[in-house]
Amino acid sequence: MTDARALTLALEAVMRKGLDEPDLRILDLRRLSGGASRETWSFTAVDGTGASRPLILQLQLPVPGGQGPGMESEAALLRAAAAEGVPVPQLVLDGDAAAGLDRAFLVTDHVEGETIPRRLLRDDAYADARTVLAAQCGAALAQIHRIDPAVAPGLDAGDRLERYRSVLDLLGDPHPTFELALRWLDANRPPLATPTVVHGDFRLGNLMVDAAGLRAVLDWELAHVGDPLEDLGWLCVRSWRFGGSGPVGGFAPYADLFAAYEEAGGRPVDPEAVRWWEVMGTLAWGVICIVQSRRHLDGHTRSVELATIGRRVAETEYDLLHLLGVSLPAGRDDESPPASGPGATLHDRPTAAELIEAVRAYVEDEVLPATEGAVHFHGQVAVNALKIVERELASGDGPRAAHERRLAALGCADDAALAAAIRSGSLDGRDDVGPVLLQAAIDQLRVANPRWLHDEHR
């Protein structure tokens, strides 16, 4: 149900009944941008006295495999988090699909602030917030890890490494770099910690921040039971630094977060264990990127945002290889041939590249200035997708041919064979495997996101 008028009527009926407010009215229902597993709307509720209250509605989206807690567990976590002092939006109403919205839902208070990471990391308005955010995040995480897991009995408590290994196998999409990371993670597991509630997605983008710092911890849909240091490692994953200079979310050094966490009552922090979780988090995000793109490709949720996320897998592979200490041989930083451009074509002009450029220019120059909200956001994503296609067309067949030669030198017919060989251990001890994977990641990033290669903060 994404039609705003129909949703307004249904939500109004649900809230009148749930809040026992027969005269309640819903105004200004508006879809917000983003949200790969939740459909998010803002609106104003007006009661019978005329008093208005800005609120947020989240609707469950169908997710293959049912990742994360259900809305009922999420509601319980929000209540428990508030009781522990975690800054969270106040829960107003929640319900399942039978309540009248056709899907499980949450309604919370609207919290003023900013969530867009690049603004938080760069705008002068948040300069003071950046100086205290690490301490506030450390304190909030310590409070989250004090929540009794029994408050939400539906939380997943499975082994994270085995979870993502099994998801990768179910996807049937072999990635040799992920196999290399899985072997390293298996061989270097930190000591087993007493499990706690883990937020699962604690990072910029899911934190509401104002000029004074942290206002609310949002998006609990990936909460589970596990090692509390997982949350600290996830916050340090490079993908969540958004170009910022600090390893902690792009805004602080590791030591600031660790000290604040311990001072607020969190368990002693082993930096090497956090590094393990940073590697684990990087792998997890790579697998999640594949899952999200499959939702589009398999027709579960058609979305240009989800489709484009599939090209971010190369970022995580590149980062994993650097975290594992892989580098190219000295004196060689690129053995792929230069871009050759598309060859001769049967078709008349405009060529495929020229058509893509025309569509991109139209969206960028005419559609984006005339739109806002979710449409504007997805227009920006569409422009990025078209730029990826332009770079891929321009690169020609050279990088693919060079990769095939490198695979042949390893005795592998394709990436699937290389992934199987790494998992079996048959290539253990060979120092040419990592560079082959790193060169492949570099070639992919030249198409998917060239800036990732030049960002010094990795």
VOPA-110541 format. One record per residue: x, y, z of N, C-alpha, C, O, CB in turn. Coordinates in steps of 0.1 Angstrom, whole numbers, plus 5000, padded with zeros to 4 digits. Each point is the difference from the previous one (the first is absolute). Glycine has a CB too. Layout:
<nodes>
XYZXYZXYZXYZXYZ/...
</nodes>
This chain:
<nodes>
500949885000499150125000500950125000500550045010497649845002/502150184976500850125000499350134995500650104999501349744997/496850145000499250124996499750085013499449955009499649924971/501450265019499950085012498650025005499750005012502450124980/497049904998498650025004499449885007499350015011500450154970/500549725013499549885006500649975013499449965010500249954968/501750115023500749985013499650105011499949965011502149964976/497750205009499550105010498749955006499850005012501350194975/498049765005498749955005500249885009499349995011499550104969/502049825016500249885008500750035013499649955010500549914969/500950225020500850045012499150085010500149975012502050034975/497150085008499050085008499149905008499850025012500350174972/499449715009499149905007500849925011499449985010499250014969/502649975017500849925010500350085012500049955011501049924970/499450265017500450085012498850045008500150015012501950074975/496949955007498850035008499649895009499750025012499550124969/500949745014499749885008501149975011499749985011499049934969/502650095015501149975009500250105011500449965011500649934970/498750245017500350105010498750055006500050085009501949994978/497049865009498650045006499850154998499650075009500549745007/500150244972499950144996499050004988500550014989501850065020/496449934993499149994988500050124991499649984988499049885026/501950254991500050124991501450034994500250104994498049995020/502749824988501450024995500050014985499349934993501649955027/499950224975500250014985501549994997500850045007497150114992/502349804989501449994994500250104989499250014991500949755015/500950334995500350104990501449984995500949955007497550215004/501849894977501450014994500849875000501250015003498750235005/499449654989500849884999501050014988499550034989498549845022/503250104992501150024989501049895001500649975011499050284989/500749684989501049905000501450065001500350104993498249764992/502350085024501450055001500949914992499749894996499850195027/501749984975501049934991500749885007499949995013500550234975/500249705004500749885006499149905006498850004997503150155008/498749755002499349905006499949874992499049984993499750205018/502349744990500149884992499149895006499649914992502750155001/497549945020499149895006498850065007499249925005502849944997/497950274998498850065006499650114991500850074994500049885029/497950074976499450114992499650105011499349985009499849884972/501550265018499950115010499250124995500350054989501949875021/496950124999499150124996500050095012500149965012498549904973/501450275012499750105011498650054999499450014989503050065011/497049975011498650064999499850075013500850005010498449814976/499650265015499650075012498749955004499049984992502250235001/498749765020498749955006499450125007500750065008500249704994/497850264996499350115006498949945008499149934994501550234988/499349865031499049945009498750095000500050104993501849795021/497250074993498750075000500150145006499150084997499849705006/502150255004500250145006500750094990500150125003499949785020/500550044966500850084991501550005002500750054992497350095006/502449795013501449985003500749914989499549904997500150145028/501550014970500749924989501349945006500650055009498450104973/501449745012501249925004500749954988499449914993499550035029/502350094975500749954989500549855003500649985011500250254982/498949684998500349865002500749944988500050054989498049945027/502549894986500749924990499349864999499849945011502450184992/497549844985499449864998501149924993500650044990497050055009/502649795006500849904993499249884997499449945009502750145002/498049874976499349884996501049904996501050034993497050114999/501749735012500949904996500049974985498949994994500749915029/501550094971500149954986500349865000500749955009500150284983/498849694997500349864999501549994998500650054991497149895000/503049985018501449974999500249854998499749935009500950285005/500049754975500349864999500949945011501050065004498849974971/499749865031500849945011499650065014500449955010501450014974/497450155016499550055013501150055009499949975012498249884985/502850224998501150055008499550105011499050084997502649894984/499050035031499750095010498749975008499349914996501850264990/498749905025498949975009498750054993500050094992501449925028/497549934984498750054995499750135007500750045009498549734987/499750305000499650135005499749985015500250105008499049984970/500249815026499749985014501250005009500150075011497949804983/503150065002501350005007500650145000500650045010499749724984/499650314994500650134999499350105010500750085006499949874970/498150045025499350095009500449975015500250095007497949914977/502149875019500549965014501450065002500350045011498349754988/502250204991501450065002500050155002500750055008500149764977/498350265008499950145001499650045015500550095006498949934969/499749915030499550025014501249975010500250085009497449864984/503049955005501149965009501250104999500650035010498749734988/501050284989501150104998499750135008500950065006499649834971/498350165021499650125007500249995015500450095007497949964975/501349835024500149975014501550005005500350045011497549834988/503150104992501450005003500750134998501150025003498949744991/499250345001500650134997500550034986500550104998500049905026/499349904967500550024987499150104993498749995001502149774998/499750344995499250104993499349934988500749974990500850235017/497249794993499249944989498750074999499650075009501449704995/498450234984498750064998499049935009500049885002500650194974/498450015029499049945008499049924992499650054989500650145027/499649684988499149924992498550045003499750015012502049804989/497650214989498650055001499049884998499049995008501750244985/499649694997499049894997500849904991500850044992497250125009/501649715001500649904991498949894998499149995008503350065000/497849884981499049894998500449914988501050034993497250125015/501149744990500349914990499250024987499250105000501549735018/499450094973499350024987498550005002499350064992502649834996/497650045022498649995002499450135005498750015001501649755004/500550334999499550125006499350104990499250085004502649905013/498550004970499350084991500950074989499550074991498849965026/503049954985500950074990500649894990500950044992499650145025/499149704984500449894992501549965002500449904995498050184988/502349995026501349965004500250045014499350095006501649944970/500149915031500450045013500550145000500650054989500049715017/499250325005500450144999500450055014499749935010498750104971/502350085019500350075012499750154998500250054989501649795017/497750235004499850145000500850065011499849965012497950024977/503250115009500850075010499950154999499650054990502049755010/498850265010500250155000501050044989501049924998498450105027/500450094969501150064991501050075009499750085009498649954972/503049945017501150065007500750104991500449964989499949835026/499850334989500750104992501549974999500649965010497650214996/502449864983501449984998500449964986499250014991500949925033/501150024974500549964987500549865001500649965010500050284985/499249694994500649864999500949994988500849904999497150015011/502150184981500949994988501450015003500550105005497749994981/502649805013501449995005500950114994500750065008499049704995/500250274984500950104995499850145005500950085002499249784977/498750175025499750135006500650005014500650095005497349944982/501949865021500549995013501550015001500550055010497549814996/502750094984501449995000500750134994501250025002498649734996/499450334995500650124993499450135004500750105000499749754982/498350165021499450135002500550065013500149945010497949984977/502250215013500450085012499049995011500350015012501050144973/497449835011498950005011500349885009499450005012499050104972/502349805012500249885009501449995005500549895004497749994983/502650235012501449995004500149975015500849915004499850264979/498649895026500049965014499549865002500649935009499050314997/499449724987499549865002501149904997500149905007497650184987/503149954996501149904996501049985011500649905001499150164976/500550045032500949995011499549915011500849955008500150274986/497849765007499549925012499349874995499649925008500150305004/500249764975499249894995500649875004499249905002500150244979/502049845019500649875003499749975015499649885002502250164981/498250065026499749975014498549965001499749915007502150255001/497449914985498549975000499749864994499149935005500450324994/501249724991499849874994500549895009499349895001500950214976/500949925029500549905009499149985012499749885004502650184990/497150055011499049985011498849934996499549925007501450295003/498549834978498849944995500249854998499149925003500350304986/501849745005500249864998500149925013499549895001501750174978/499550005031500049945013498649975006499849905006502550214998/496849994994498749995005499249894992499349925006500750325001/500249764980499349904992500449865004499249915001500850254980/501349825023500549875003499649955014500349895004501650164981/497450045022499549975013498549954999499549955010502050215001/497949854978498649954998500049855001500849934995498750274990/499549765023499849855002499549944987498950044995500650005030/501249874969499549944987498749935002499349984990503049985004/497250015018498849945002498850094997498949954998502149915019/499250274981498950094997499549984986498850034997502150135019/499949784976499649984986500449854996501149984994499250275000/498949655010500549874998500249954986500549894998498350075023/500750124969500149964986501450034994500249984988497350055010/503450035009501250054995500949884996500149905007499850315007/500749804974501049904995501250005009500550105003498749924973/501349865027501249985008501049914994500949955006497750085014/501349964967500949914992501450064998500250125002497849784987/502950015008501450044997500050094987499549964990501449835021/499750334990499950104989500949954988499650014989500050175028/501549764986500949954989499349894992499950004988502150065026/497449854993499349894994498750054992499749954990501249895028/498550264988498850064994500450054986499349974990499750095032/502050024977500350064987500749904991499850024987500450205024/500449684994500549904991498849924994500149984988502050005026/496949994994498949934994499250094991499449954990500549915031/499950274982499350094991500750004986499450004990499850145030/502249874981500750014987499849874992499950014988501850145024/498349744995499849874993498650004994499849954989501849935026/497450164992498650004995499850094988499349984991499949985032/501650154977499950094988500649944988499650044989500650155027/500749724985500649934989500850104991500149994988498149855012/502450265007500850104993501450015006500350085009497650054987/503049785000501349985006500950134998500050064990499949705006/500750275015500950125001501449955006500049995012498050184989/503049824991501349955006500550085012500549955010500049964968/499450225021500450095011499349975013500650005011500050184973/498149805015499249965012500549875006500049985012498050144978/502449785001500549875005501350025007500249945011498749954970/502050205014501250035007499850065014500649965009500550074968/497950075023499750065013499349905010500350005012499450224976/499549695007499449905008501049915007499949965012498150044974/503049965006501149915006500850085010500349955011499949934967/500150255020500750085010499250015012500549995011500750144971/497549905017499150025011499949875008500050005013498750184975/501249715006499949875006501349975008499949955011498649974971/502650125013501349975006500450105011500949975008499849924971/498650225022500450105010498950055009499950115004501749964979/497449845020498950045008500550055014500949935006497749904982/500850285017500350045014499449915010499149924996501150324996/500249775020499349925011498550025000499650124998502549895016/497149894989498650015000499650095012500349985011499449804978/499550335008499550095010498649965005499349934993502150264997/498349855022498649985005499150084991500150124998500649845026/498349974970499150074990499150115006499649995012500549804975/499750315006499150115004499150044988500149944989501650155027/497450004986499250064989501050084992500850085005497049935008/502249974974500950084990499150074991499049954994502949885007/498350304998499150084991500149964986499049984993501450215022/500849784980500249944987500150094988500549964989498249865020/501050314993500250104989500350145006499450104995499049764990/502450145025500350135007501150074992501249965000498249945023/500250214970500950074992499350134996498850025002502249774989/499850315003499450124994499149964989500249904993501850235013/496949944994498949964991498849945008498950024996502749944985/498849985030499049945009500050075014499449955009500849834979/500550335012500150095012499450134997500450074991501649805018/497150184999499550144999500850095008500249985012497449944984/503050184998501050095006499650144998499550044989502349795008/498350255013499850154999501350075003501149945002496450045003/502550154997501250085003500749965013501250025001497850174986/500249755022500649965013500449855000500649965010498050215001/501149764978500449865000498949904998499050034994502950045020/498249814992499149894997498750035006499850035012502149814988/497050154992498650025005499349875001499249985009500850244981/500249685000499349885001500749894992500650034989497350105013/502049755002500549884993498849944993499049965006502950005011/498250034970498949964991500349864994501049945002498550304993/499549714998500249884991500549885008501249964999499250194982/498749785026500449895008499749864993500049905007499650245014/500149874966499649884993501049894999499649884996498850264992/502949885014501049905000500549965014501049935001499750164977/498549955032500449965014500049855001499249934995499950285014/501949745000500149865002500749985013500450105007499649844969/500349945028500849965012501449964996500149914991497850035022/503150124992501449964996501050075009499850045011499449924966/502050055017501250065007499850154999499850064989501749755005/498550265018499850155000501150074991499750114995499249875028/502349964976501050074992499650014985500750074992501049865025/497449994979499550004986499550144997500350054989499149715011/499950315009499550134997501150104999499950094991498049865021/503250044996501150094999500749984986500450104994499949905031/499949874971500749984988499250044988500650064990500549755021/497650184989499150044989500150164999500050044988498449765016/501650275006500250155000501350044993500150114995498449915025/502549894980501350034995500249954985501050034994499949965029/498149944972500149964986500250124991499350105001499349695004/502350204985500350114991498750054993499950124998502449794999/496850004999498850054993499250105008499350074994500749714994/500150225025499350095008500850125005499550075008499249735000/502450224985500850135003499650114991500250115002501749755006/497550104980499550104991501050114996499750124999498149845010/503549994989501050094996500650085012501050084998497949944980/500649965034500650075012501449955003500349894996497450155012/503050035000501449975003500249905012501049945001499650284989/498449775019500249925011499549864998498949984993500950225021/500949694991499549874998498649975007499349914995503150025003/497350145012498749985007499050094993499950125003501249825019/498150014968499050074994500450124992499250084995499449845023/502750094979500550124993500250125009500350114994498649804986/500950085033500150125008500949985013500250105007497549954985/502949845010500849995013501049884998499849914992498350185022/503049914994500949895001499449895008499150025008502850134990/498749735000499549885008500050025015499049975007501849894975/500350205023500250015014498950085007499649975011502850024985/497050124997499050085006498749915002499450015011501550204978/498749715002498949915001500249905011499149985009500350064967/501749905024500349895010500050055014499449945009501949944974/499350245019500150055014498650045004499649985012502750114984/496949984996498650045004499149885003499350005009501050204977/499949695006499249885002500349945014499149965007500950004968/501350035028500449945013499650095011499549955011502449934978/498250255010499750095010498550005003499650025012502350134981/497249824997498649995002499549875005498849975001501050194981/501249755021499649875006500049884990499649895003499050245012/501949904973500249894990501149915004500950045009498250114973/501049735012501049915004501450054995500050084990498349735009/502850145007501350044995500149974985499649894995501450065028/499650144970500149994985501449944996501050065004497450134993/501649704996501249954994500150054985499149964992500849835023/501050304982500050064987500249904989499450024989501650185021/499749694992500149894990498749934997499749964989502750015018/496850025004498649944998499150094992499349964992501049925030/499950254981499250104992500450004985499250014991500650135030/501549844977500549994986499449884993499650014989502650105018/497749785001499449884994498650034996499549964989501949895025/497850224994498750034997499950114989499050014993500349945031/501750134974500050094989500249934987499350034990501750145025/499849724985500149924988498749924998499550004989503049975015/496949985007498849934999498950094995499249964991501549895027/499250284986499050094996500250044985499050024993500950075030/501349924973500350034986499549894991499350024990502750115016/498349744998499549894993498449995000499449984989502749905017/497450155006498550005001499350104991499049974993501349955030/500350204976499450104991500149964986499150034992501550155025/500549754979500149964986498949904997499550004989503050045012/497349865008498949904998498750074999499149964992502349865019/498450274998498750075001499750084987498950014995501350015030/500950034969499950074987499549914989499150034992502750125014/498749724994499549914991498549965002499250004991503149915007/497450075015498649975004499050114995499049984995501949895025/499550264983499250114996499850014985498950034996501950095025/500349864972499850014985499249894995499250014990503050105008/497849775008499249894996498550035002499249954993502749895013/497850235004498650045003499450074987498949984997501550045028/500450064969499650074988500049904988499149994993501850235016/500249714990500249914988499049895000499549964989502950095011/497249905012499049895000498650055000499049925001502749955012/498150264987498650065000499350015013498850045000501149864978/500850085033499350025013499750155003498950035004502449765005/499750294988499850155002500850074989501250015001498549965024/499650074964500750064989500450145005499250095004499449784979/502750165016500550135005501450034994500949914999497850055022/501450164973501350044995501150015011501149974997497750154984/500749915031501050005011500549875003501249985001497650215009/500349714991500549865003500849944989501049945002497050035012/501650064973500849964989501450055000501049924998496950074989/502350145016501350065000500949955012501250004998497850204991/500449765022500849955011500849884996501149985006497150105010/501449844974500849894996501450034996500949925001497049984992/502250225001501450044996500950055011501150034998497850044980/500549945035500950045011500749885006500950015009497550174996/501349704990500849885005501550024998500849965008497249894987/502450214994501450024997500750085011501149985003498450004972/499750125030500650085011500449915012501150025006497550184987/500549715011500349925011501149904998500849975008496850054999/502549934980501149914997501350075001501049955005497549924980/501650255009501250085001500450035014501249985004498250134974/499649925031500350035014500549885007500950005009497450184991/501049704998500449885006501549964997500749975009496949954990/502850104989501349964996501050095007501149955004498149974974/500550215023500950095007500149975015501050005006498550184977/499349785023500049965014500849885002500649985011497250124992/502349814988500749875001501550024996500749905000497249974995/502550255001501450034997500449964986501249994998499249975026/498750034967500349964986500450134993499450105001499049704999/502750194992500450114991500449954987500349884998500450265022/499449954970500549964987501649995000500650075009497450044980/502649815003501449995000500750134998499450094993500449684998/501350255014500750134999500250044985500449914992500850055030/498650164975500250054987498849974990500150044989502349935015/496649975001498849974991498850045007499649945010501649874979/498150305007498850045006498849984990498950045003502450125011/499049794974498949984991500549924988500850054991498150175016/500749654992500449934988498949984990500249934990501449955025/497350194988498949994990500350104989500550115002497849825015/501350044970500250094989499150125002499050005007501649814978/499850315009499250125001498749984994499849914991502250235009/497049955003498749994995500150014984500750094995498350015026/500349814972500150004986498750054993500050024988501549795014/497450215006498850054994499349884993500649904997500350335001/497849795000499249904993500549994985500450094994497649955021/501849834980500549984987498950044990499050075003502549745005/498650144979499150024990498649955004499949905007501950094976/497250075012498649965004499149994988500250074990500150045032/498849804979499049984989499050124999499450024990500949735012/499550315009498950105001500450144996501250045000497949825019/499950224977500250134996500350095013499749965011498850014968/502050155018500250095011498650075003499150014991503350035002/497450005020501050005010500349865005499249915000499950315007/502249764997500449885006499449975013499450095006502849934981/498049865019499549985013500650105010499250055009500649704986/501550285004500650095009499450144999499850075010502349804989/497650174988499450144998498650005005499550115005502049924975/497749865019498750005005500050015015499250075006500049794975/501750065026500150015014500350145005499550055009501349714991/500250314993500450135003498850104999499850095008502549864985/496950034997498850094998499049985011499550105005500949894970/499449895029499049975011500550065013499350065008499949734980/502150185014500650055013499950155001499750065010501949754990/498850264989499950155000498650055002499850105007502149904977/497149935011498650045002499649995014499450095006500149834971/500849965029499749985014500750105009499450065009500249704987/501750265001500950095009499650154998499950075010501949764988/497950214990499850144998498550055000499750115003502349884983/497149915012498650044999499149945011499250065006501149974970/499949845026499249935010500350035014499250045008500649774976/501550195020500450025013499750145005499550015012502349844985/498450264996499650135005498550025002499650095007502450004981/497249825006498550025001499449905010498849995001501250084976/500949865031499449905009500650025014501050075002498749774979/499750095028500550005014499749875007499349914994500450345007/500749735011499749885008500549874994501150004994496950135014/501249774993500449874995500250004985501049934995497749965023/500550184974500250014986501450064996500749954991496850065006/502850105010501350064998501249915003501049994993497950235012/501049715007501049915004500249894990501249974996498350085028/499449894972500249894990500450054986500649924993497649955020/501550254984500650064988501550015001500749984990497250155007/502649915015501450015001500749864999501049984994498750225021/499649704991500549864998500049964986500949934995498250015028/499850104969499949964986501250064992500549944991497050045011/502850155001501150074993501349925003500849984991498150245011/501349745011501249925003500149874992501049964995499050145028/498849834976499949884993500450024985500749924994497549995022/501350204978500450034986501450034998500649964990497150125007/502949985013501550034999500849875001501049984993498650245018/499949684997500749875000499949944987501049944995498450035029/499450034969499949944987500950074990500649934992497050005014/502550204995500950084991501449955001500749984990497750225011/502149795012501449965002500249854995501149974995499050195025/498949764982500249864996500149994985500849924994497950005026/500450154973500150004985501350054995500549954991497050085009/503050085007501250064996501349915002501050014993497950215012/501049695005501149925004500349894990501149955000498450105024/499549914968500249904990500249865007499649985011501450194974/499649745007500249865004501449975007500249895004498250054977/502550165019501349985005500149955014500749895002500050284983/498649895025500149955013499549865002500649925007499150315001/499349734985499449865001501149904995500249905006497450194992/503049954990500949904995501349995008500549895002498650174976/501350055028501249995009499749925013500849925004499950314987/498149785014499649925012499949854996500549925008498250285001/500949774979499949864996501549944999500249895004497650164984/503150035008501449964999500649985014500749905002499650224976/499349965031500549995014499449875006500749935008499650324994/498449734996499449885005500749874994500249905007497650224995/502549884985500649894994501449975006500449885002498450174977/501950065025501349985006499949935014500949935005499950274983/498049815018499749945013499549864998499849925009499850305001/500149744977499449874997498550005002499549895003502750015004/497250214992498550015003499350054987500550094993499949955032/498549894972499350044988499250135001499850074991500149695004/499650265018499250125002500050045015500749935007497850014973/500750165024500050045014499449895009500449995011499450254981/499249695002499449895008501149905004500049955011497850094978/503049925001501149905003501050065010500549925008499249984969/500650235022501050065009499450005014500749975010500250174971/497849905020499450005013500049865007500349995011498250204981/501249715000500049865005501449965004500249935010497950014975/502950105007501449965004500450075013500749935008499950044967/499050155027500450075012499349945012500649975010499750244977/498449755011499349945012500649865003500149975012497850154981/502549814997500649865003501450015005500449905006498250024976/502050195017501450025005501149954990501150005003498049975019/500550004966500949954990501050104995501149974995497249874998/501450295009500950114996500750065012500750104999497849954982/501449895031500750055012501550014997500649914995497650005020/502450204990501450014999500550074987501150044999499149765014/498950224977500350074988499950155002498950055004500349764982/501950275011499950145003499550084988500050125000501949855015/497649964974499550074989498550014999499450064991502649874997/497350005022498650005000499450145004499150064993500949705013/500550305005499650135005500150114990499050074997501649865025/500650084971500150104990499049994988499650104995502849915011/497349864990499049984990498750065004499350074992501949725000/498450185020498750055006500050155001499050074997500749725015/501450274992500150145002499950074986499450114999502049865022/499349984969500050064987498550004995499650094993502849845002/496949965007498749984995499150115007499150064994501249695002/499950275017499250105008500350144994499150084999500949775022/501350184976500350134995499350024987499450114997502849885014/497949914980499350014987498550025001499450084993502449784997/497650075020498550025002499750145005499050064996500849705008/501150295005499750135006500250114990499450115001501349805021/500250074968500250114990498750024993499750114994502749835003/496749965002498750024994498950035011499350104998501449744984/499350095029498950025010500250125008499050075002500849694999/501450285003500250125009501450035000500749975010497349975004/502650134976501450044999500550075013501249995003498650024972/499350075031500550085011500449915012500950045008497650144985/501049705008500349915011501549975000500649975010497149934989/502950104989501549974998500850115005501249985003498349874978/500050275019500850125002499750065014500750105004499449954972/499049895032499750055013501149955009500249885002497350134994/503350085010501149965008499649955014500849945007500550234982/497449855014499649955014499449864999498849985000500750265006/501449664993499549874999500549915012499749885001500150144974/
</nodes>
